[in-house]
Protein backbone atom coordinates (compact mmCIF):
# COMPACT_ATOMS: atom_id res chain seq x y z
CA UNK A 1 0.00 0.00 0.00
CA UNK A 2 2.81 2.40 0.82
CA UNK A 3 4.49 2.03 -2.59
CA UNK A 4 1.18 2.55 -4.37
CA UNK A 5 0.45 5.64 -2.28
CA UNK A 6 3.86 7.12 -3.08
CA UNK A 7 3.43 6.38 -6.79
CA UNK A 8 -0.01 7.96 -6.77
CA UNK A 9 0.92 11.08 -4.79
CA UNK A 10 4.34 11.69 -6.36
CA UNK A 11 4.60 9.75 -9.63
CA UNK A 12 8.07 11.09 -10.47
CA UNK A 13 9.60 9.78 -7.22
CA UNK A 14 12.25 7.11 -7.68
CA UNK A 15 11.44 4.30 -5.26
CA UNK A 16 14.23 1.99 -4.14
CA UNK A 17 13.76 -1.09 -1.97
CA UNK A 18 16.92 -1.74 0.00
CA UNK A 19 17.80 -5.31 0.89
CA UNK A 20 18.63 -6.44 4.43
CA UNK A 21 22.26 -6.98 5.33
CA UNK A 22 23.70 -10.28 6.54
CA UNK A 23 25.14 -10.87 9.99
CA UNK A 24 28.46 -12.46 10.91
CA UNK A 25 28.77 -16.19 11.42
CA UNK A 26 29.47 -15.60 15.14
CA UNK A 27 26.37 -13.44 15.60
CA UNK A 28 24.29 -16.05 13.82
CA UNK A 29 25.57 -18.79 16.14
CA UNK A 30 24.74 -16.65 19.20
CA UNK A 31 21.29 -15.93 17.78
CA UNK A 32 20.57 -19.65 17.35
CA UNK A 33 21.08 -20.12 21.10
CA UNK A 34 18.43 -17.53 22.01
CA UNK A 35 14.89 -18.55 22.86
CA UNK A 36 12.36 -16.45 20.99
CA UNK A 37 8.58 -16.25 20.90
CA UNK A 38 7.03 -18.68 18.46
CA UNK A 39 6.61 -17.07 15.07
CA UNK A 40 9.57 -14.73 15.53
CA UNK A 41 12.39 -17.22 15.29
CA UNK A 42 16.09 -16.52 15.27
CA UNK A 43 17.75 -13.86 13.18
CA UNK A 44 19.84 -15.90 10.74
CA UNK A 45 21.38 -15.32 7.33
CA UNK A 46 18.99 -17.91 5.93
CA UNK A 47 16.05 -15.85 7.20
CA UNK A 48 17.66 -12.66 5.89
CA UNK A 49 18.04 -14.27 2.44
CA UNK A 50 14.36 -15.29 2.49
CA UNK A 51 13.34 -11.73 3.35
CA UNK A 52 15.59 -10.34 0.61
CA UNK A 53 14.06 -12.73 -1.91
CA UNK A 54 10.59 -11.47 -0.97
CA UNK A 55 11.76 -7.85 -1.17
CA UNK A 56 13.22 -8.48 -4.62
CA UNK A 57 9.96 -10.07 -5.78
CA UNK A 58 8.02 -7.11 -4.39
CA UNK A 59 10.27 -4.68 -6.24
CA UNK A 60 9.77 -6.59 -9.48
CA UNK A 61 6.01 -6.76 -8.95
CA UNK A 62 5.74 -3.06 -8.09
CA UNK A 63 8.16 -2.07 -10.87
CA UNK A 64 10.58 -0.28 -8.53
CA UNK A 65 14.34 -0.58 -8.16
CA UNK A 66 15.84 -3.20 -5.84
CA UNK A 67 19.24 -2.31 -4.40
CA UNK A 68 21.36 -5.37 -3.57
CA UNK A 69 24.47 -3.80 -2.07
CA UNK A 70 25.22 -6.60 0.38
CA UNK A 71 27.91 -8.15 -1.85
CA UNK A 72 30.43 -5.45 -0.94
CA UNK A 73 30.38 -6.38 2.76
CA UNK A 74 30.06 -10.18 2.62
CA UNK A 75 32.89 -12.66 3.06
CA UNK A 76 32.42 -13.89 -0.52
CA UNK A 77 30.04 -13.75 -3.49
CA UNK A 78 27.89 -16.69 -2.36
CA UNK A 79 24.30 -15.75 -1.58
CA UNK A 80 24.40 -17.42 1.85
CA UNK A 81 27.72 -15.80 2.78
CA UNK A 82 27.78 -14.04 6.16
CA UNK A 83 28.81 -10.47 6.87
CA UNK A 84 32.58 -9.99 6.79
CA UNK A 85 33.60 -9.44 10.45
CA UNK A 86 35.82 -6.56 9.27
CA UNK A 87 32.61 -4.65 8.47
CA UNK A 88 30.71 -5.61 11.64
CA UNK A 89 30.41 -3.81 14.92
CA UNK A 90 31.11 -5.81 18.07
CA UNK A 91 27.65 -7.44 18.04
CA UNK A 92 28.18 -8.87 14.55
CA UNK A 93 24.94 -7.33 13.31
CA UNK A 94 25.41 -3.59 13.05
CA UNK A 95 27.66 -2.17 10.37
CA UNK A 96 30.85 -0.19 10.89
CA UNK A 97 31.52 3.22 9.39
CA UNK A 98 33.81 1.53 6.85
CA UNK A 99 30.98 -0.81 5.80
CA UNK A 100 28.68 2.15 5.29
CA UNK A 101 31.34 3.85 3.16
CA UNK A 102 31.62 0.74 0.97
CA UNK A 103 27.84 0.64 0.59
CA UNK A 104 27.77 4.34 -0.27
CA UNK A 105 30.36 3.73 -3.00
CA UNK A 106 28.24 0.90 -4.37
CA UNK A 107 25.12 3.08 -4.41
CA UNK A 108 26.96 5.88 -6.21
CA UNK A 109 28.25 3.39 -8.82
CA UNK A 110 24.79 1.87 -9.40
CA UNK A 111 22.52 4.76 -10.23
CA UNK A 112 18.77 4.16 -10.20
CA UNK A 113 17.82 3.48 -13.84
CA UNK A 114 14.80 5.71 -14.45
C-alpha positions as CSV (number, residue, x, y, z in Angstrom):
1,X,0.0,0.0,0.0
2,X,2.8,2.4,0.8
3,X,4.5,2.0,-2.6
4,X,1.2,2.5,-4.4
5,X,0.4,5.6,-2.3
6,X,3.9,7.1,-3.1
7,X,3.4,6.4,-6.8
8,X,0.0,8.0,-6.8
9,X,0.9,11.1,-4.8
10,X,4.3,11.7,-6.4
11,X,4.6,9.7,-9.6
12,X,8.1,11.1,-10.5
13,X,9.6,9.8,-7.2
14,X,12.3,7.1,-7.7
15,X,11.4,4.3,-5.3
16,X,14.2,2.0,-4.1
17,X,13.8,-1.1,-2.0
18,X,16.9,-1.7,0.0
19,X,17.8,-5.3,0.9
20,X,18.6,-6.4,4.4
21,X,22.3,-7.0,5.3
22,X,23.7,-10.3,6.5
23,X,25.1,-10.9,10.0
24,X,28.5,-12.5,10.9
25,X,28.8,-16.2,11.4
26,X,29.5,-15.6,15.1
27,X,26.4,-13.4,15.6
28,X,24.3,-16.0,13.8
29,X,25.6,-18.8,16.1
30,X,24.7,-16.7,19.2
31,X,21.3,-15.9,17.8
32,X,20.6,-19.6,17.3
33,X,21.1,-20.1,21.1
34,X,18.4,-17.5,22.0
35,X,14.9,-18.6,22.9
36,X,12.4,-16.4,21.0
37,X,8.6,-16.2,20.9
38,X,7.0,-18.7,18.5
39,X,6.6,-17.1,15.1
40,X,9.6,-14.7,15.5
41,X,12.4,-17.2,15.3
42,X,16.1,-16.5,15.3
43,X,17.8,-13.9,13.2
44,X,19.8,-15.9,10.7
45,X,21.4,-15.3,7.3
46,X,19.0,-17.9,5.9
47,X,16.0,-15.9,7.2
48,X,17.7,-12.7,5.9
49,X,18.0,-14.3,2.4
50,X,14.4,-15.3,2.5
51,X,13.3,-11.7,3.4
52,X,15.6,-10.3,0.6
53,X,14.1,-12.7,-1.9
54,X,10.6,-11.5,-1.0
55,X,11.8,-7.8,-1.2
56,X,13.2,-8.5,-4.6
57,X,10.0,-10.1,-5.8
58,X,8.0,-7.1,-4.4
59,X,10.3,-4.7,-6.2
60,X,9.8,-6.6,-9.5
61,X,6.0,-6.8,-8.9
62,X,5.7,-3.1,-8.1
63,X,8.2,-2.1,-10.9
64,X,10.6,-0.3,-8.5
65,X,14.3,-0.6,-8.2
66,X,15.8,-3.2,-5.8
67,X,19.2,-2.3,-4.4
68,X,21.4,-5.4,-3.6
69,X,24.5,-3.8,-2.1
70,X,25.2,-6.6,0.4
71,X,27.9,-8.1,-1.8
72,X,30.4,-5.5,-0.9
73,X,30.4,-6.4,2.8
74,X,30.1,-10.2,2.6
75,X,32.9,-12.7,3.1
76,X,32.4,-13.9,-0.5
77,X,30.0,-13.7,-3.5
78,X,27.9,-16.7,-2.4
79,X,24.3,-15.8,-1.6
80,X,24.4,-17.4,1.8
81,X,27.7,-15.8,2.8
82,X,27.8,-14.0,6.2
83,X,28.8,-10.5,6.9
84,X,32.6,-10.0,6.8
85,X,33.6,-9.4,10.4
86,X,35.8,-6.6,9.3
87,X,32.6,-4.6,8.5
88,X,30.7,-5.6,11.6
89,X,30.4,-3.8,14.9
90,X,31.1,-5.8,18.1
91,X,27.7,-7.4,18.0
92,X,28.2,-8.9,14.6
93,X,24.9,-7.3,13.3
94,X,25.4,-3.6,13.1
95,X,27.7,-2.2,10.4
96,X,30.8,-0.2,10.9
97,X,31.5,3.2,9.4
98,X,33.8,1.5,6.9
99,X,31.0,-0.8,5.8
100,X,28.7,2.1,5.3
101,X,31.3,3.8,3.2
102,X,31.6,0.7,1.0
103,X,27.8,0.6,0.6
104,X,27.8,4.3,-0.3
105,X,30.4,3.7,-3.0
106,X,28.2,0.9,-4.4
107,X,25.1,3.1,-4.4
108,X,27.0,5.9,-6.2
109,X,28.2,3.4,-8.8
110,X,24.8,1.9,-9.4
111,X,22.5,4.8,-10.2
112,X,18.8,4.2,-10.2
113,X,17.8,3.5,-13.8
114,X,14.8,5.7,-14.5
